[in-house]
Amino acid sequence: MSRNWEEDNQNPGLKVLLGSAEEAGEKYVFARKQQLLHMFLRLQLDMDGEELTEQETALYDRQIRVWGADAQRRLSKSHILVSGLKGTVVEFCKNIVLAGVGSVTLNDDRLVTEELLSANFLVPPDENVYSGKSLAELCCDSLTDFNPMVRVSVEKGEVSKFSADFFDKFDVVVISSCSLSTKQSINEKCRKSLKRIAFYTVDCRDSCGEIFVDLQNYIYTKKKNDEAVECLLEYSSFEVLEYSTEDNLLQTSIVLSDEKYGARENEMKEVCFVENRRSCLTSTQLGNLMYRNRAQPYIHWEAVSVPWRSLPRRVSKLYLAMRVIEKFEELEGRIPGETSAADLPNVQKLRKELCEAQSLDESQIPDSLLERLLEGRREFPPVCAVIGGILGQEVIKAISGKGDPLKNFFFFDAMDGKGIIEDIFRQKS
Amino acid sequence: MASEQQLSAIKGAKVLMVGAGGIGCELLKTLALSGFKDVHIIDMDTIEVSNLNRQFLFRQSHVGQSKAKVARDAVLKFRPNISITPYHANVKDPEFNVDFFKQFNVVLNGLDNLDARRHVNRLCLAAGVPLVESGTTGFLGQVTVHVKGRTECYECQPKPAPKTYPVCTITSTPSKFVHCIVWAKDLLFAKLFGDKNQDNDLNVRASDASSSSQQTEDVFERKNDEDIEQYGRRIFDHVFGYNIELALSNEDTWKNRNRPRPIYSKDVIPVEPVGQNGNQAKNLVAGNPLSISAMASVGLKNPQDLWSLKENSAIFLEALKLFFSKREKEIGNLTFDKDDQLAVEFVTAAANIRASSFGIPLHSLFEAKGIAGNIVHAVATTNAIIAGLIVIEAIKVLQNDVKNYRMTYCLEHPSRKMLLMPVEPFEPNKSCYVCSETPLTLEVNTNGSKLKDFVDKIVKAKLGMNLPLIMHGSSLLYEVGDDLEEDEVANYAANLEKVLSELPSPVIGGTILTVEDLQQELKCSINVKHREEFDEEKEPDGMVLSGWTQPLAVEKNGKGSTDNGASTSRVSEATSLVTEEDEELQIIPTQSGKKRKLSDISSAASSDALSFRNEAKVKRKAEEADNNNDVVMLDGGSSENSKKKREQ
């Protein structure tokens, strides 16, 4: 662990902080307990888990050689919700269905149009086939065919209206083509769940793509010098509104953390606490882990509202440009992606306001990039394949608990060919 | 979305795809979605069950059918109005000649072996068609662009090649499990079930000159009326008992090694009275010979379990019995096939018994199958990503957008924050014998080696020629082709058996040979140097070719396998270099496995200068990437991050 709870406890500022945050703190401790309990149960399950069938071993032979039989068993027990079925998400669905997850639930009530199918290989572009059916229904039929061992089903309705209980059924939630506020609220529902739900958003515009990941507090194993090592990562949410209102709390905590540990504190936290022996953790050890984390939830939990001045020094321009467009769509009440080059002047205006407020040089978000993102309503299939592939890989990692997951944004731009990971969290106001 | 300019380049393009497997399925899909209208696809393979986890155009019901044809039909379902021409054929077939290649605007490779890649590279060079090459292994992958005269060709840099092992390591002194697998598969399995006329090193070392070859033949031959059980035990005792005893008698061998332990079947599995084996019934069901299983009749289920010596011995005897009772007709013609359950069981058991004799850790059937079958780790996601990157490069190539060509590496661990890392392509290697006309030198004992040795070990194995023609001045020494006259064929066959210096036009020190492949349109000159002696272990070919980029040796075990072409070593070379460049970012330690490979590169590359040239280049490229303008530099230095910057 990078911080010592006993030391923290002697700090008067922190005592005040904890006092005033008693309720929230308790709630957090409770949530953590549930998470850890769930983790334990999951481990238990893994140990008692039945063996793969002969059929599974034959079908998954090549990938078991990559991630092992344990990971394959976990995959086969996982449940995934996918909302918004554009080309990138269809690619993703193909990847996880092939990998052999337990179930995939598709949500997209849109009726199919030629444009929606431009990067979709699940549905033939034939009106006689698709007319009158929703995108989710059509994709479901094809995906079922890919791997009979995966249950694929459709959930109708508006994803933003689904209750928190609904999300409890899933281990992974992937949403796309939805507004900023929908992203926020679903992320929050996932965070509030008693079980740990991995949350992802994905968007492609023109030849650019963005993935956001929130695994909350995530424990996984990775190979280091040929030994399996346990690691812990703490993620920021996309933007959890509940916490951002507690300004005082936030400030106090940040000051504390800055004084004692410096702003570098929120680098990727990687805690290798028990080597190769997850099951050896006693409940006391788990308790300590939980306890020590207690003071941290208020520090950096928002990934999209991070003040730009405190961003990593060379943050991808795509991150900034996507935030401007997202904000623009939100303010204008647009359906996500329903933009065109004609919006450029207004978007430029918004950029100016945002940059001024954040004291950032406007040139950091170039016109040419904004224009591409505004115009690029149709997806570029090679980019869908790349982003859908990366997302598939990440979800497989998160379910199997093996390998470094990406934290917490991924950007790809076919123009320069770079696939970049950005770790963005609230740092300092 | 693609721009108008890109779209018109896409629509007018005629594309050749080689390979319809893991990468191929993804690639064909992405090409179709991207608007390509005319795609030709060559693949000689048929569909297998273990393909279905990633080759998503195929279903269970397609098992056994042509990959190229099924892939075409599957893609036409969602893009009915494009033209896809499938060829269920080997890309090395003569019909795919330079003229065939010339009709395409770009060639896209999704291949799984070095041999075919080199062949396609040469045809692309000869036809002047750009090549986009790719490969994946597990989470790693790469896409490279090869345009004649502009970038390096596929063969400008040394490539990993499957490792071969010295004969005596396999026959007498194994130290790794893979040695036991090679012994079980290439020697024992081949001896018992394969072509009896093939040369086989089994026993050669162990019994040396003392026993005649006739005697060894007798040992492995089943005598008339010999009980199968008895025969199995006799083979067992011979290879795991007697041969080990014999080897032990050679004290010199064991001075610095652990002495192996002879194992006899009766000590592991007591002899049962005849006719009391009740397990036989299970296998009486007739069916697919490939599904007959010794594991099943012995009562073992999980291929991931480690078997004890006793279990391995039981499987060994049972598998042998099953071969002779259920698959007798095939004996004499069998070659090891990773999809042949009984063959895998036999090889696993034999390798494990040998391993336990030599104190080498045992392995499960699943692991042994991976090693014996040279199975490549493969997942759908990496293939999908790589296919996307191939199409992006292909579109640049079609637009002749030379300055934006990139080699892209797909990494498992980020390097300088990148999971997908583009690097500018290298310039052609001026000493590449494939794309430059650099002469080669061959050291050979011209009074000892036959023309046949030269053809097999150099022209085919090293130069990768398919239909070679060998000339000394104006006289033809050797030629292959369908259109030869009978007397020519006889003449060349006679030449093959002749020692070089005794050929009609003698090849001696100082001779310059011209070797040409008419299909690949590749021609090289070889300066012959006479040399009497060769080191049997270090120079097993009995001849040495130089001025030729030596393939890197890669361990033939599952974990290091790069047969699918992702040159992990080069990826790690690039990443470890660029990571060192950047002090600010978290340095991802290269795994020990990769480091080993990195050092392999510098030691194994035939020319050190060559690899240095590359390292320096990668560094330079990385710096350029650092300085370009697509990242934001926030002014003000408000954060700790900027203080750490090496500005002063």
Boltz contact constraints between the chains, C-beta under 6 A:
constraints:
  - contact:
      token1: [A, 58]
      token2: [B, 49]
      max_distance: 6.0
  - contact:
      token1: [A, 59]
      token2: [B, 52]
      max_distance: 6.0
  - contact:
      token1: [A, 59]
      token2: [B, 53]
      max_distance: 6.0
  - contact:
      token1: [A, 60]
      token2: [B, 53]
      max_distance: 6.0
  - contact:
      token1: [A, 61]
      token2: [B, 50]
      max_distance: 6.0
  - contact:
      token1: [A, 62]
      token2: [B, 50]
      max_distance: 6.0
  - contact:
      token1: [A, 62]
      token2: [B, 378]
      max_distance: 6.0
  - contact:
      token1: [A, 63]
      token2: [B, 53]
      max_distance: 6.0
  - contact:
      token1: [A, 63]
      token2: [B, 379]
      max_distance: 6.0
  - contact:
      token1: [A, 65]
      token2: [B, 370]
      max_distance: 6.0
  - contact:
      token1: [A, 65]
      token2: [B, 377]
      max_distance: 6.0
  - contact:
      token1: [A, 66]
      token2: [B, 138]
      max_distance: 6.0
  - contact:
      token1: [A, 66]
      token2: [B, 377]
      max_distance: 6.0
  - contact:
      token1: [A, 66]
      token2: [B, 379]
      max_distance: 6.0
  - contact:
      token1: [A, 69]
      token2: [B, 304]
      max_distance: 6.0
  - contact:
      token1: [A, 94]
      token2: [B, 56]
      max_distance: 6.0
  - contact:
      token1: [A, 95]
      token2: [B, 380]
      max_distance: 6.0
  - contact:
      token1: [A, 95]
      token2: [B, 381]
      max_distance: 6.0
  - contact:
      token1: [A, 98]
      token2: [B, 53]
      max_distance: 6.0
  - contact:
      token1: [A, 98]
      token2: [B, 54]
      max_distance: 6.0
  - contact:
      token1: [A, 98]
      token2: [B, 56]
      max_distance: 6.0
  - contact:
      token1: [A, 98]
      token2: [B, 380]
      max_distance: 6.0
  - contact:
      token1: [A, 119]
      token2: [B, 33]
      max_distance: 6.0
  - contact:
      token1: [A, 121]
      token2: [B, 29]
      max_distance: 6.0
  - contact:
      token1: [A, 121]
      token2: [B, 78]
      max_distance: 6.0
  - contact:
      token1: [A, 124]
      token2: [B, 77]
      max_distance: 6.0
  - contact:
      token1: [A, 124]
      token2: [B, 78]
      max_distance: 6.0
  - contact:
      token1: [A, 146]
      token2: [B, 56]
      max_distance: 6.0
  - contact:
      token1: [A, 206]
      token2: [B, 1]
      max_distance: 6.0
  - contact:
      token1: [A, 225]
      token2: [B, 592]
      max_distance: 6.0
  - contact:
      token1: [A, 263]
      token2: [B, 639]
      max_distance: 6.0
  - contact:
      token1: [A, 263]
      token2: [B, 640]
      max_distance: 6.0
  - contact:
      token1: [A, 264]
      token2: [B, 640]
      max_distance: 6.0
  - contact:
      token1: [A, 309]
      token2: [B, 638]
      max_distance: 6.0
  - contact:
      token1: [A, 310]
      token2: [B, 639]
      max_distance: 6.0
  - contact:
      token1: [A, 313]
      token2: [B, 634]
      max_distance: 6.0
  - contact:
      token1: [A, 313]
      token2: [B, 641]
      max_distance: 6.0
  - contact:
      token1: [A, 313]
      token2: [B, 642]
      max_distance: 6.0
  - contact:
      token1: [A, 314]
      token2: [B, 631]
      max_distance: 6.0
  - contact:
      token1: [A, 315]
      token2: [B, 632]
      max_distance: 6.0
  - contact:
      token1: [A, 317]
      token2: [B, 632]
      max_distance: 6.0
  - contact:
      token1: [A, 364]
      token2: [B, 632]
      max_distance: 6.0
  - contact:
      token1: [A, 376]
      token2: [B, 1]
      max_distance: 6.0
  - contact:
      token1: [A, 378]
      token2: [B, 1]
      max_distance: 6.0
  - contact:
      token1: [A, 380]
      token2: [B, 1]
      max_distance: 6.0
  - contact:
      token1: [A, 381]
      token2: [B, 30]
      max_distance: 6.0
  - contact:
      token1: [A, 381]
      token2: [B, 33]
      max_distance: 6.0
  - contact:
      token1: [A, 381]
      token2: [B, 34]
      max_distance: 6.0
  - contact:
      token1: [A, 382]
      token2: [B, 30]
      max_distance: 6.0
  - contact:
      token1: [A, 382]
      token2: [B, 388]
      max_distance: 6.0
  - contact:
      token1: [A, 382]
      token2: [B, 391]
      max_distance: 6.0
  - contact:
      token1: [A, 382]
      token2: [B, 392]
      max_distance: 6.0
  - contact:
      token1: [A, 385]
      token2: [B, 30]
      max_distance: 6.0
  - contact:
      token1: [A, 385]
      token2: [B, 384]
      max_distance: 6.0
  - contact:
      token1: [A, 385]
      token2: [B, 387]
      max_distance: 6.0
  - contact:
      token1: [A, 385]
      token2: [B, 388]
      max_distance: 6.0
  - contact:
      token1: [A, 386]
      token2: [B, 385]
      max_distance: 6.0
  - contact:
      token1: [A, 386]
      token2: [B, 388]
      max_distance: 6.0
  - contact:
      token1: [A, 389]
      token2: [B, 381]
      max_distance: 6.0
  - contact:
      token1: [A, 389]
      token2: [B, 384]
      max_distance: 6.0
  - contact:
      token1: [A, 389]
      token2: [B, 385]
      max_distance: 6.0
  - contact:
      token1: [A, 392]
      token2: [B, 381]
      max_distance: 6.0
  - contact:
      token1: [A, 393]
      token2: [B, 381]
      max_distance: 6.0
  - contact:
      token1: [A, 414]
      token2: [B, 392]
      max_distance: 6.0
  - contact:
      token1: [A, 416]
      token2: [B, 630]
      max_distance: 6.0
  - contact:
      token1: [A, 417]
      token2: [B, 406]
      max_distance: 6.0
  - contact:
      token1: [A, 417]
      token2: [B, 408]
      max_distance: 6.0
  - contact:
      token1: [A, 417]
      token2: [B, 422]
      max_distance: 6.0
  - contact:
      token1: [A, 418]
      token2: [B, 418]
      max_distance: 6.0
  - contact:
      token1: [A, 418]
      token2: [B, 422]
      max_distance: 6.0
  - contact:
      token1: [A, 419]
      token2: [B, 419]
      max_distance: 6.0
  - contact:
      token1: [A, 419]
      token2: [B, 420]
      max_distance: 6.0
  - contact:
      token1: [A, 420]
      token2: [B, 417]
      max_distance: 6.0
  - contact:
      token1: [A, 420]
      token2: [B, 418]
      max_distance: 6.0
  - contact:
      token1: [A, 421]
      token2: [B, 414]
      max_distance: 6.0
  - contact:
      token1: [A, 421]
      token2: [B, 417]
      max_distance: 6.0
